[in-house]
Every structure is written in C-alpha cells, then in structure tokens.
Amino acid sequence: MFKTFSEPFRHKFPKLDRQQGNPTGRKPTAKAKDWSGTLGRIWRYLALRKAKLTLVLLMVLLSSALSLLGPYLVGVAVDDFLEGGEDTAWILFLSGLGLSYVGFSLTSWLQNIWMIEISQETVYRMRLDLFRHLHQLPIPFYGKRQQGEIMSRLTNDIENVSSTLNSSAIQIFSSVLTLVGTLVVMLYLSPLLTLLTFLIVPLMFLGMRWISRRTGPLFKQRQKNLGDLNGYIEETLSGQVIIQAFSQEQRVIREFKERNVAIRQSGFWAQTFSGFIPKLMNALNNLSFAVVAGVGGILAINGAITVGVIIVFVEYARQFTRPLNDLANQWNTLLSAIAGAERVFEVMDEEVEEKSDTDAVKLDHVDGSVVFSRVSFSYDEDEEEETLEDISFEARPGEMIALVGPTGAGKTTLIQLLSRFYNPGQGTITIDGRDITTIRRESLRSQMAFVLQDSFLFKGTIRENIRFGRLDATDEEVEAASKLANAHSFINRLQGGYDKVLETGGTGISQGQKQLLAIARAILANPSILVLDEATSSIDTVTEIKIQEGLERLMEGRTSFVIAHRLNTIRKADRILVLKEGRLIEQGSHDELLQQQGFYSGLYQGIGAE
C-alpha cells in the first residue's frame, strides 16, 4: 500500500551518491555514506568535551535509576498495605517517593543544561571547521556550485545537527539506559511477563526498519532540495536588476515554484513515512499492556505473583515501551540531522587546494620576470579542445604586457594560471626563473595585486576596504594610495569620508567609484606583479585620463598584465599578446602589430579582420 503511494514520486528522489566523511579535517577514517560513519564523526566532536559529557552521562544514569525507583516503591507499598503493614511504612514510602521524583527532576535539569552547552560547542566547532575548509578549497569548487547551496550547508544543515543534539541526544541516551534498567528489573520480577512484553520488540524493529529505509533517502533529498532553493533565492536576489529590466518576474516565480514543490513533495513523503512510527508504537504498546494485564491477572489469581508485582510490572511495561516511543518520536529529527551532517561532511571531504611541495619556497622579493613555456590548459580534462594551447612568451621585469582578443580567447584563463588558481595541463610557468609550482601559493599571490572588471567591496568603511590590500597600512598610507588612484577627492565629498560605511558590494556609490577604490587597494598592496582586467571599463572618459596617469606611476618598475577590450588604452604597452581560440597568434608592440596588417590591425581599425 505504502509502496503504491510513494511510487509516483520515487523517480524524483533518487538516492544521492555519498562521499567519504572527514569530521575534523584530518585524514578520513569513516564514511558519511552510512549512519555509523556519520554518527561516529559527530561523536568525535562531542568527545572534545569529555569531562562535561561524562557528567551528563552520570546525570542520565541517575535520572534513569530514579525513574525506575518510583514505580518499584509503589508496588512495595501496595503489597505492604494488602499484608496489613504498619503506618510508619507509608511515611517512609512517601518520603522515598518524594525524594526520588525531586532527584529525577534535578538530574534531568542538570543534564539538559550541560548538554545544551556541549551541543552549542559542538556545532560551533563544526561550523568553524567547515568555514575554514571552505577557504582552503580551490576556485573550481565554487565555479561548480551556487553560493546559496553552499550557504545552506553552513547554516541549515548544521542547524539541524544543533537541534538534534539539543533536543534528542539526551533523550536517546536516557531511553537506552531506561530500556536496559527496566529490562533487568522486569526479568527479576517475572521472566514470563517479560517474555510476553518482548514479543512486540521484533515487530517494532521490523516496522521501524521498513520505514527508515524509505525515509532516509527522502530526508537527504529534502536537504538537497532546500540547498537548491537557497541557491536559487540567492541568485535571483542578486540579479533583481536584470530580472526586472527584462521583465522576467513571472519566469523566475515559476521556476521558484518548481523548486518549492520539490521540497514540499520530498518533505511530505519523508514526514508521512516517518509519521507511521509513533502510530505503530502506540498500537503495539496497547497490545503489550493488554497481554501483560490479562496474563498477570491470571497469575495473581493463581498466587504465582502478588498484586503489587502486577502494578509494578504494568508500569514497567509502559516504561519499557516509552523509551521506544521517544526514540520513534525523535526519528524525524534524527534522520534530518544525519542528512544534514552528511552534507556538511561531504564539503569537508572535498580536496583542499593542492598543497605546495615540502621544499616549496617563500618569495621575499620578486623582480617580475615571467616566462610561459609551451603552456596548455583545459577546464575539462575530458574535452579534446583546450582552452589554452601551446602558449609561450616572456615578460621582462617592469614590462607592461597587454592581452587582447575576442571573448573566450583565453585572456582571463592565462592570468588564472599565473596566479595558480589552476595548474597548467602541460608546460611550465616561471617567475624569476623558478617554476611557480615550487612556490608557496600564499607567497606567490602576496607578490601580486588584482584590479578586476567587477570590483567587489566588503561591508565596512572605505578605509577598511582600501586597507584590505595591506592590513598593516597606516591611515596616511591609505590616503596616499587613494590620492594616487584619484579617489581621495570623491571620498572626502562623501558623508563620513574614509569612515563611511559601505554595504556589501559597495551599495551607495557608483560603479566608477568602486573601481577607483579597487585601484587604490591595489596601489596600497605595492605588488611586484600587477594584473588589470579591463580596470577602467566603468570609468568615464575624464576620470579615465587621470586614472591612466596614476596607473602609469603604479606600473613603473613593475611587471603588469593588462586585459583590455578598448585597444586605445594599451598603445603604450611594451608587448601586446593577441589571443584567438586559445592560441597566441601575434605578439609585439602596438606599432609593430599595425605594420603586420594581421588580426590585431583588423581589431584596432574596427573591421574585424580575420
């Protein structure tokens, strides 16, 4: 029946490939594709607070023991009353019962408080490890994933783990201990009634196993669908100007609805199947109670057991199944947490940016000699056509190298290889005669500064955004760099000046002003190698002239790579590299290339010569 209900949706929720897990960034020792592996990795985080966790487990043990003591005292009191015991026994009974319940409340309160502290520390460490790992991943990782989907793992998935540790971990520990303690006492009181009670356990196990095999993949798919939706939301909010400019609101709403429906469907079936567990448990509990009460009554009539034993046993029978009910009720949360933890560990298990060799060097100074020797590269190793093919050239210290060519020619890719965001498939790249693969990445990039076509500004003051180029720069150095970039005057006109707080992305200032701040940031970095990716594309003509003067002063004595689409901005370049379809087809100065009457000449004259 349930198979029939779920069949129409089965094709929409295929099981996901699960990658190996690595809980703390060390070499993986377990896999996140199975529950034991995932739970084992979570446990290693919990084990970092062993002392407090030991106290929690002690409180759980005490509370479980006290929960068993209450019903036992009730049974003893009933038998004592039926046998005509003394009145003082009732005083002792009431005192013991009161102390057991007070102790149970106190130990329960302490274990909850301490477990909240442990769980928050655990998810704090998980979140920190994941965030730190994200900053060690190579650029291609981010190129294949939506930002919102990554953010979902850092927020929603870890929050699922946090909720489970806060609300379910103690209950699971307590339920297990209560089960063990109840079983021991039940066997002591009546092995026959214990056996009858245990007849429902296989039914419970089979029912939960049948349901969990169907709900596990559905909870995992729901988390994936939620990550996809978050990624789509982030994308559409970032692109609102384009969406409204092209009147695509209805299409975006329609696509959002499709993703929202996917979450509704996966969540519906996950909750529906898992919702059967409490109903199954209640039905089996009632069956168990009826059997124990009926058989116990017969045994009491025949004198095999006392009435007090029946009362205690009925209560213990309920207490035996209550932990199973609790586990069933927490099943949804547990499945969701495991699915979230798997998604977190999948990211943690992504290979970090390739570590430099053990003999890699740190560069204290770079003259700026750059040589590409027969470099080829492809983003997809399976593709036959390469993005760059057999590129060879030399840039001497202090030279300005311009890169021109049609869109997709490989200009930006060449710069990404130079900065080691990617490694070449073939050939070598050297700086000052040293292969860049033998240079520490952070050291290599510290000798470079970038001014990209789309300047990114962080939330913070203008001064902080400029100082991002060199964190130890003084206020005077920041202002000097701004003056050189021709940004000082417009900054002073802003309310707050250098202390004006910008929102993420630089909301509140023009695109040209953002570019000026990016140039000031690059100037402050004082690099040996400068990369300009159409750095003046968003600046008006008048400002461009002033910026060009500042850039000329900046590039003096430094090796500079300039990606340009407006060819009039690179006429003073020492050498122009002309790229087409991943090949270096021409190189030379502006005048030399015009005399060749080749591809560059056609581009410059605006006739698109082939």
C-alpha positions as CSV (number, residue, x, y, z in Angstrom):
1,M,0.0,0.0,0.0
2,F,2.7,2.5,1.0
3,K,4.8,1.5,-1.9
4,T,1.9,2.3,-4.2
5,F,1.5,5.7,-2.6
6,S,5.2,6.6,-3.0
7,E,5.8,5.1,-6.4
8,P,4.8,8.2,-8.4
9,F,7.4,10.3,-6.6
10,R,10.2,7.7,-6.4
11,H,11.8,8.8,-9.6
12,K,12.0,12.4,-8.3
13,F,14.1,11.5,-5.3
14,P,16.9,9.2,-6.3
15,K,19.5,8.2,-3.8
16,L,22.4,10.6,-3.8
17,D,26.0,9.5,-4.1
18,R,27.5,9.9,-0.7
19,Q,31.1,10.8,-0.4
20,Q,33.6,9.9,2.3
21,G,33.4,11.8,5.6
22,N,36.1,13.7,7.5
23,P,34.9,15.1,10.8
24,T,37.8,17.3,11.8
25,G,39.7,18.0,8.6
26,R,42.1,15.1,9.3
27,K,42.5,12.0,7.1
28,P,39.1,10.4,6.8
29,T,38.6,7.4,9.0
30,A,35.0,6.8,8.3
31,K,32.5,7.3,5.6
32,A,29.5,9.6,5.7
33,K,27.5,7.4,3.4
34,D,26.4,5.2,6.4
35,W,24.8,6.2,9.6
36,S,27.5,4.7,11.8
37,G,30.2,6.6,10.0
38,T,28.3,9.9,10.2
39,L,27.4,9.4,13.9
40,G,31.0,8.4,14.6
41,R,32.2,11.7,13.3
42,I,29.7,13.7,15.3
43,W,30.8,11.7,18.3
44,R,34.4,12.7,17.8
45,Y,33.3,16.4,18.0
46,L,31.3,15.6,21.2
47,A,34.3,13.8,22.7
48,L,36.2,17.1,22.7
49,R,34.2,17.9,25.9
50,K,34.8,14.6,27.6
51,A,34.6,15.9,31.2
52,K,31.3,17.7,30.8
53,L,30.0,14.8,28.7
54,T,30.9,12.4,31.5
55,L,28.9,14.5,33.9
56,V,25.9,14.5,31.6
57,L,26.1,10.7,31.2
58,L,26.2,10.4,35.0
59,M,23.1,12.5,35.4
60,V,21.4,10.5,32.7
61,L,22.3,7.3,34.7
62,L,21.0,8.8,37.9
63,S,17.8,10.1,36.4
64,S,17.1,6.7,34.7
65,A,17.7,4.9,38.0
66,L,15.4,7.3,39.9
67,S,12.7,6.8,37.2
68,L,12.8,3.1,37.9
69,L,12.7,3.6,41.7
70,G,9.3,5.3,41.8
71,P,7.2,2.5,40.4
72,Y,9.1,-0.1,42.5
73,L,8.2,1.9,45.7
74,V,4.6,2.0,44.6
75,G,4.5,-1.8,44.2
76,V,6.2,-2.4,47.6
77,A,3.7,-0.1,49.3
78,V,0.7,-1.8,47.7
79,D,1.9,-5.2,48.9
80,D,2.6,-3.9,52.3
81,F,-0.9,-2.4,52.6
82,L,-2.5,-5.6,51.5
83,E,-0.5,-7.5,54.0
84,G,-1.5,-5.1,56.8
85,G,1.8,-3.4,57.3
86,E,2.5,-0.6,59.8
87,D,1.5,3.1,59.2
88,T,5.2,4.1,59.5
89,A,5.9,2.2,56.3
90,W,3.7,4.7,54.4
91,I,5.7,7.6,55.8
92,L,8.9,6.0,54.6
93,F,7.2,5.2,51.3
94,L,6.0,8.8,50.7
95,S,9.4,10.2,51.7
96,G,11.3,7.9,49.4
97,L,8.8,8.5,46.6
98,G,9.2,12.3,47.0
99,L,13.0,12.2,47.1
100,S,13.1,10.0,44.0
101,Y,11.0,12.4,42.0
102,V,12.8,15.5,43.3
103,G,16.1,13.8,42.4
104,F,14.8,12.9,39.0
105,S,13.8,16.5,38.3
106,L,17.2,17.9,39.4
107,T,19.3,15.4,37.5
108,S,17.1,16.0,34.4
109,W,17.6,19.7,34.6
110,L,21.4,19.5,35.1
111,Q,21.8,17.1,32.1
112,N,19.7,19.4,29.9
113,I,21.7,22.5,30.8
114,W,25.1,20.8,30.4
115,M,24.0,19.1,27.1
116,I,23.0,22.4,25.6
117,E,26.4,23.8,26.4
118,I,28.1,20.7,24.8
119,S,25.9,20.8,21.7
120,Q,26.5,24.5,21.1
121,E,30.2,24.0,21.4
122,T,30.0,21.0,19.0
123,V,28.1,22.9,16.3
124,Y,30.4,25.9,16.9
125,R,33.4,23.7,16.1
126,M,31.7,22.1,13.1
127,R,30.7,25.4,11.7
128,L,34.2,26.8,12.2
129,D,35.8,23.7,10.6
130,L,33.5,24.0,7.6
131,F,34.1,27.7,7.2
132,R,37.9,27.2,7.5
133,H,37.7,24.4,5.0
134,L,35.8,26.5,2.5
135,H,38.7,28.9,2.4
136,Q,41.1,26.1,1.6
137,L,39.1,24.9,-1.4
138,P,40.2,25.7,-4.9
139,I,38.4,28.2,-7.1
140,P,36.9,25.5,-9.4
141,F,34.9,24.2,-6.4
142,Y,33.0,27.5,-6.3
143,G,32.6,27.7,-10.0
144,K,30.5,24.5,-10.0
145,R,28.2,25.4,-7.1
146,Q,25.7,28.1,-6.3
147,Q,26.6,30.3,-3.3
148,G,23.2,29.8,-1.7
149,E,23.6,26.0,-1.8
150,I,27.0,26.3,0.0
151,M,25.5,28.7,2.5
152,S,22.7,26.2,3.1
153,R,25.2,23.6,4.3
154,L,26.9,26.2,6.6
155,T,23.5,27.3,8.1
156,N,20.5,25.0,7.7
157,D,22.4,21.7,7.7
158,I,24.5,22.5,10.8
159,E,21.4,23.9,12.5
160,N,19.7,20.6,12.0
161,V,22.6,18.9,13.8
162,S,22.4,21.5,16.6
163,S,18.6,21.0,17.1
164,T,19.1,17.2,17.4
165,L,21.9,17.5,19.9
166,N,19.9,19.9,22.0
167,S,16.6,18.1,22.0
168,S,17.3,14.5,21.1
169,A,20.7,13.4,22.3
170,I,19.8,13.4,26.0
171,Q,16.5,11.7,25.2
172,I,18.3,8.9,23.2
173,F,20.9,8.3,26.0
174,S,18.2,8.3,28.6
175,S,15.9,6.0,26.6
176,V,18.7,3.4,26.1
177,L,19.6,3.4,29.8
178,T,16.0,3.2,30.8
179,L,15.4,0.3,28.5
180,V,18.3,-1.6,30.0
181,G,17.4,-0.9,33.6
182,T,13.7,-1.7,33.0
183,L,14.6,-5.0,31.4
184,V,16.7,-6.1,34.3
185,V,14.0,-5.3,36.9
186,M,11.3,-6.9,34.8
187,L,13.3,-10.1,34.5
188,Y,13.8,-10.1,38.3
189,L,10.0,-9.7,38.9
190,S,8.6,-12.1,36.3
191,P,10.5,-13.7,33.5
192,L,7.3,-14.9,31.9
193,L,5.7,-11.5,31.7
194,T,9.0,-10.1,30.4
195,L,8.9,-12.6,27.6
196,L,5.4,-11.7,26.7
197,T,6.4,-8.0,26.7
198,F,9.3,-8.7,24.5
199,L,7.1,-10.3,21.8
200,I,6.4,-6.8,20.5
201,V,10.1,-5.8,20.1
202,P,10.7,-7.8,16.9
203,L,7.5,-6.2,15.4
204,M,8.8,-2.8,16.4
205,F,12.2,-3.4,14.9
206,L,10.8,-4.7,11.6
207,G,8.4,-1.8,11.3
208,M,11.0,0.8,12.1
209,R,13.5,-0.8,9.7
210,W,10.9,-0.9,6.9
211,I,10.0,2.7,7.4
212,S,13.6,4.1,7.9
213,R,14.8,2.5,4.7
214,R,12.3,4.7,2.9
215,T,12.5,7.9,4.9
216,G,16.4,8.1,5.0
217,P,16.8,9.0,1.3
218,L,13.8,11.2,1.4
219,F,15.2,13.3,4.2
220,K,18.5,13.5,2.4
221,Q,16.7,14.6,-0.8
222,R,14.8,17.2,1.2
223,Q,18.0,18.8,2.4
224,K,19.4,18.8,-1.1
225,N,16.2,20.4,-2.4
226,L,16.4,23.0,0.3
227,G,20.0,23.8,-0.7
228,D,19.0,24.2,-4.3
229,L,16.2,26.5,-3.3
230,N,18.5,28.7,-1.2
231,G,20.9,28.9,-4.1
232,Y,18.2,30.0,-6.5
233,I,17.0,32.6,-4.0
234,E,20.5,34.0,-3.6
235,E,20.9,34.1,-7.4
236,T,17.6,35.8,-8.1
237,L,18.0,38.4,-5.3
238,S,21.5,39.3,-6.7
239,G,20.1,39.6,-10.2
240,Q,17.0,41.6,-9.5
241,V,18.0,44.5,-11.7
242,I,18.4,42.1,-14.7
243,I,15.2,40.3,-13.9
244,Q,13.1,43.4,-13.8
245,A,14.9,45.0,-16.7
246,F,14.0,42.1,-19.0
247,S,10.5,41.6,-17.4
248,Q,11.3,38.0,-16.3
249,E,9.5,38.1,-13.0
250,Q,6.9,35.6,-13.9
251,R,9.5,33.1,-15.3
252,V,11.5,33.5,-12.0
253,I,8.4,32.9,-9.9
254,R,7.5,29.9,-12.0
255,E,11.0,28.3,-11.5
256,F,10.9,29.1,-7.8
257,K,7.5,27.4,-7.6
258,E,9.0,24.3,-9.2
259,R,11.8,24.1,-6.6
260,N,9.3,24.8,-3.8
261,V,7.1,22.0,-5.0
262,A,10.1,19.6,-4.9
263,I,10.7,20.5,-1.3
264,R,7.0,20.0,-0.5
265,Q,6.9,16.6,-2.1
266,S,10.1,15.3,-0.6
267,G,9.2,16.7,2.8
268,F,5.6,15.3,2.6
269,W,6.7,11.8,1.9
270,A,9.6,11.9,4.5
271,Q,7.2,13.1,7.2
272,T,4.4,10.8,6.1
273,F,6.5,7.6,6.3
274,S,8.3,8.6,9.5
275,G,4.9,9.6,11.0
276,F,3.9,6.0,10.9
277,I,6.4,5.1,13.5
278,P,4.7,6.7,16.6
279,K,1.3,5.3,15.4
280,L,2.9,1.8,15.1
281,M,4.5,2.1,18.5
282,N,1.3,3.2,20.2
283,A,-0.7,0.3,18.7
284,L,2.0,-2.2,19.9
285,N,2.1,-0.6,23.3
286,N,-1.6,-1.1,23.8
287,L,-1.3,-4.7,22.7
288,S,1.5,-5.3,25.1
289,F,-0.4,-3.7,28.0
290,A,-3.4,-5.9,27.3
291,V,-1.3,-9.0,27.2
292,V,0.6,-8.2,30.4
293,A,-2.6,-7.2,32.3
294,G,-4.5,-10.3,31.3
295,V,-1.8,-12.8,31.9
296,G,-0.7,-11.0,35.1
297,G,-4.2,-11.2,36.5
298,I,-4.4,-14.9,35.9
299,L,-1.0,-15.4,37.6
300,A,-2.1,-13.3,40.6
301,I,-5.4,-15.3,41.0
302,N,-3.3,-18.5,41.0
303,G,-0.9,-17.0,43.6
304,A,2.1,-17.0,41.3
305,I,2.7,-13.3,41.8
306,T,1.3,-10.5,44.0
307,V,-0.9,-7.7,43.1
308,G,1.9,-5.3,43.8
309,V,4.1,-7.1,41.3
310,I,1.4,-6.7,38.6
311,I,1.1,-3.0,39.3
312,V,4.9,-2.5,39.1
313,F,5.1,-4.7,36.1
314,V,2.4,-2.9,34.2
315,E,4.1,0.4,34.9
316,Y,7.5,-1.0,33.9
317,A,5.9,-2.4,30.7
318,R,4.8,1.1,29.9
319,Q,8.1,2.5,30.9
320,F,9.8,-0.1,28.7
321,T,7.9,1.0,25.7
322,R,8.0,4.7,26.5
323,P,11.7,5.0,25.5
324,L,10.9,3.2,22.3
325,N,8.1,5.8,21.8
326,D,10.5,8.6,22.5
327,L,13.0,7.2,20.0
328,A,10.3,6.9,17.4
329,N,9.1,10.4,18.0
330,Q,12.7,11.7,17.6
331,W,13.2,9.6,14.5
332,N,12.3,12.5,12.1
333,T,14.8,14.9,13.8
334,L,17.5,12.2,13.9
335,L,17.1,11.4,10.2
336,S,17.1,15.1,9.3
337,A,20.3,15.7,11.4
338,I,22.1,12.7,9.8
339,A,21.2,14.0,6.4
340,G,22.4,17.5,7.3
341,A,25.6,16.1,8.8
342,E,26.3,14.1,5.7
343,R,26.0,17.2,3.5
344,V,28.4,19.1,5.8
345,F,31.0,16.3,5.8
346,E,30.7,15.9,2.0
347,V,32.0,19.5,1.7
348,M,34.7,18.9,4.4
349,D,35.8,15.9,2.3
350,E,36.3,18.0,-0.8
351,E,40.0,18.1,-1.6
352,V,41.6,21.3,-0.5
353,E,43.7,23.4,-2.8
354,E,46.8,21.3,-3.7
355,K,49.4,21.8,-1.1
356,S,52.8,23.0,-2.2
357,D,55.7,20.6,-2.2
358,T,57.6,20.3,1.1
359,D,60.5,22.1,-0.5
360,A,58.3,25.0,-1.7
361,V,59.9,28.4,-1.1
362,K,58.6,31.7,0.2
363,L,59.3,34.7,-2.0
364,D,60.6,37.7,-0.2
365,H,61.1,39.7,-3.3
366,V,60.2,39.3,-7.0
367,D,61.9,41.1,-9.9
368,G,59.0,40.3,-12.1
369,S,60.4,38.1,-14.9
370,V,57.6,35.8,-16.1
371,V,58.0,33.1,-18.7
372,F,55.3,30.9,-20.2
373,S,56.8,27.8,-21.9
374,R,54.5,25.8,-24.1
375,V,51.6,26.0,-21.7
376,S,48.4,24.2,-22.5
377,F,45.3,24.0,-20.3
378,S,41.7,22.8,-20.4
379,Y,39.0,23.3,-17.7
380,D,37.5,19.9,-18.6
381,E,40.1,17.1,-18.9
382,D,37.6,15.1,-21.0
383,E,37.3,17.7,-23.7
384,E,39.6,17.4,-26.7
385,E,39.6,21.1,-27.4
386,E,41.9,23.0,-25.0
387,T,41.2,26.5,-23.6
388,L,44.9,27.4,-24.0
389,E,47.2,25.6,-26.4
390,D,51.0,25.8,-26.6
391,I,51.3,29.4,-25.2
392,S,54.9,30.7,-25.0
393,F,56.1,34.2,-24.2
394,E,58.4,36.1,-21.9
395,A,57.7,39.2,-19.8
396,R,60.8,41.0,-18.6
397,P,60.8,42.9,-15.2
398,G,58.9,46.2,-15.4
399,E,57.3,45.5,-18.7
400,M,53.6,46.1,-19.5
401,I,52.1,43.1,-21.2
402,A,48.7,43.6,-22.8
403,L,46.3,40.7,-23.5
404,V,43.8,41.2,-26.3
405,G,41.5,39.0,-28.3
406,P,37.8,38.1,-28.7
407,T,35.7,36.9,-25.8
408,G,36.7,33.3,-24.9
409,A,40.1,33.6,-26.4
410,G,41.8,32.7,-23.0
411,K,42.9,36.0,-21.6
412,T,41.5,35.6,-18.1
413,T,42.5,31.9,-18.1
414,L,46.1,32.9,-18.7
415,I,46.0,35.2,-15.6
416,Q,44.4,32.4,-13.5
417,L,47.2,30.1,-14.4
418,L,49.8,32.7,-13.5
419,S,48.2,33.2,-10.0
420,R,47.8,29.4,-9.6
421,F,44.1,29.3,-9.3
422,Y,44.5,26.5,-11.8
423,N,47.6,24.5,-12.8
424,P,48.6,24.1,-16.4
425,G,47.9,20.7,-18.1
426,Q,51.2,20.9,-19.9
427,G,54.2,23.2,-20.0
428,T,55.7,25.4,-17.2
429,I,55.3,28.9,-15.9
430,T,58.3,30.5,-14.1
431,I,58.8,33.7,-12.1
432,D,62.4,34.9,-11.8
433,G,63.4,31.5,-13.3
434,R,61.6,29.5,-10.6
435,D,58.7,27.2,-11.5
436,I,55.6,28.6,-9.8
437,T,54.6,25.1,-8.7
438,T,57.6,25.2,-6.3
439,I,56.5,28.5,-4.8
440,R,54.0,28.6,-1.9
441,R,50.7,29.8,-3.2
442,E,50.2,32.4,-0.5
443,S,53.7,33.8,-1.1
444,L,53.1,33.9,-4.8
445,R,49.8,35.8,-4.5
446,S,51.2,38.2,-2.0
447,Q,53.5,39.5,-4.7
448,M,50.5,40.1,-7.0
449,A,47.6,42.6,-7.0
450,F,44.4,42.4,-9.0
451,V,42.0,45.1,-10.2
452,L,39.2,43.2,-11.8
453,Q,36.4,44.3,-14.1
454,D,33.8,43.8,-11.5
455,S,35.2,45.3,-8.3
456,F,34.0,43.7,-5.0
457,L,33.8,45.7,-1.9
458,F,33.1,44.2,1.6
459,K,30.7,45.6,4.2
460,G,32.7,48.1,6.2
461,T,34.3,51.5,6.0
462,I,36.0,52.8,2.9
463,R,39.3,52.9,4.8
464,E,38.9,49.2,5.7
465,N,38.1,48.2,2.1
466,I,41.3,50.0,0.8
467,R,43.4,48.6,3.7
468,F,42.3,45.1,2.5
469,G,45.3,45.4,0.1
470,R,47.7,45.6,3.1
471,L,46.3,45.2,6.6
472,D,49.2,46.8,8.4
473,A,49.0,50.0,6.3
474,T,48.6,53.3,8.2
475,D,45.9,55.8,7.6
476,E,48.4,58.1,5.9
477,E,49.4,55.3,3.5
478,V,45.7,54.6,2.8
479,E,45.1,58.2,1.9
480,A,48.3,58.4,-0.2
481,A,47.2,55.3,-2.2
482,S,43.7,57.0,-2.7
483,K,45.3,60.1,-4.0
484,L,47.4,58.2,-6.5
485,A,44.3,56.4,-7.7
486,N,42.4,59.8,-7.9
487,A,39.9,58.5,-5.3
488,H,40.8,61.0,-2.5
489,S,38.7,63.8,-3.7
490,F,35.4,61.9,-4.1
491,I,36.0,60.1,-0.8
492,N,36.2,63.4,1.0
493,R,32.9,64.6,-0.6
494,L,31.1,61.6,0.9
495,Q,29.4,62.0,4.3
496,G,31.9,60.4,6.8
497,G,34.7,60.4,4.3
498,Y,37.1,57.5,4.8
499,D,34.9,56.3,7.7
500,K,31.7,56.0,5.6
501,V,30.3,52.5,6.0
502,L,29.6,50.7,2.7
503,E,27.2,47.8,2.5
504,T,28.2,44.5,0.9
505,G,29.0,45.1,-2.8
506,G,29.5,48.8,-2.3
507,T,25.9,49.9,-2.4
508,G,25.6,53.7,-2.2
509,I,28.5,54.6,-4.6
510,S,28.8,54.5,-8.3
511,Q,30.4,51.7,-10.3
512,G,33.2,54.0,-11.3
513,Q,33.9,55.0,-7.7
514,K,34.0,51.3,-6.8
515,Q,36.7,50.8,-9.4
516,L,38.7,53.7,-8.0
517,L,38.7,52.1,-4.6
518,A,39.8,48.8,-6.1
519,I,42.7,50.6,-7.8
520,A,43.6,52.3,-4.5
521,R,43.6,48.9,-2.8
522,A,46.0,47.5,-5.5
523,I,48.3,50.5,-5.1
524,L,48.4,50.0,-1.3
525,A,49.4,46.4,-1.8
526,N,52.6,47.6,-3.5
527,P,52.8,44.4,-5.7
528,S,55.7,43.2,-7.9
529,I,53.2,41.9,-10.5
530,L,50.1,43.8,-11.3
531,V,47.0,42.4,-13.1
532,L,44.4,44.8,-14.5
533,D,41.3,43.2,-16.0
534,E,39.7,46.0,-18.0
535,A,40.3,48.1,-14.9
536,T,39.0,51.4,-16.4
537,S,35.9,49.9,-18.1
538,S,33.5,51.5,-15.7
539,I,35.1,54.9,-15.5
540,D,34.1,58.0,-17.6
541,T,36.5,59.5,-20.1
542,V,37.7,62.4,-18.0
543,T,38.4,60.2,-15.0
544,E,40.0,57.6,-17.2
545,I,42.7,60.0,-18.2
546,K,43.6,60.8,-14.6
547,I,43.5,57.1,-13.7
548,Q,45.8,56.2,-16.6
549,E,48.3,58.7,-15.2
550,G,48.1,57.0,-11.8
551,L,48.3,53.6,-13.2
552,E,51.4,54.5,-15.2
553,R,53.1,55.6,-12.0
554,L,51.9,52.4,-10.3
555,M,53.2,50.2,-13.1
556,E,56.6,51.9,-13.2
557,G,59.2,49.2,-12.3
558,R,56.5,46.5,-12.0
559,T,55.6,43.7,-14.4
560,S,52.0,44.4,-15.4
561,F,49.4,42.3,-17.3
562,V,46.6,44.3,-18.7
563,I,43.5,42.6,-20.2
564,A,41.8,45.2,-22.4
565,H,38.9,45.4,-24.8
566,R,39.4,49.0,-25.7
567,L,42.6,48.9,-27.6
568,N,43.4,52.7,-27.3
569,T,44.2,52.0,-23.6
570,I,47.1,49.7,-24.3
571,R,49.0,51.6,-27.1
572,K,51.9,52.2,-24.7
573,A,52.2,48.5,-23.8
574,D,55.8,47.1,-24.2
575,R,54.3,44.0,-25.7
576,I,50.8,43.0,-26.8
577,L,49.8,39.4,-26.9
578,V,47.0,38.6,-29.3
579,L,44.9,35.5,-28.4
580,K,42.4,33.8,-30.5
581,E,40.6,30.5,-29.7
582,G,43.2,29.7,-27.1
583,R,46.2,30.3,-29.3
584,L,48.8,33.1,-29.2
585,I,48.7,34.2,-32.9
586,E,50.5,37.5,-32.7
587,Q,52.8,39.5,-30.3
588,G,54.6,42.7,-30.5
589,S,54.3,46.4,-29.8
590,H,51.3,48.4,-31.0
591,D,53.1,49.9,-33.9
592,E,54.7,46.5,-34.9
593,L,51.3,44.8,-34.9
594,L,49.8,47.5,-37.0
595,Q,52.6,47.1,-39.6
596,Q,51.9,43.4,-39.8
597,Q,48.4,44.1,-41.0
598,G,47.1,41.0,-39.3
599,F,44.4,40.2,-36.8
600,Y,45.3,42.9,-34.3
601,S,45.3,45.5,-37.0
602,G,41.8,44.5,-38.0
603,L,40.6,44.7,-34.5
604,Y,42.2,48.2,-34.0
605,Q,40.7,49.5,-37.2
606,G,37.3,48.1,-36.3
607,I,36.9,45.9,-39.4
608,G,37.1,42.5,-37.5
609,A,39.9,41.2,-39.8
610,E,40.5,37.5,-39.6
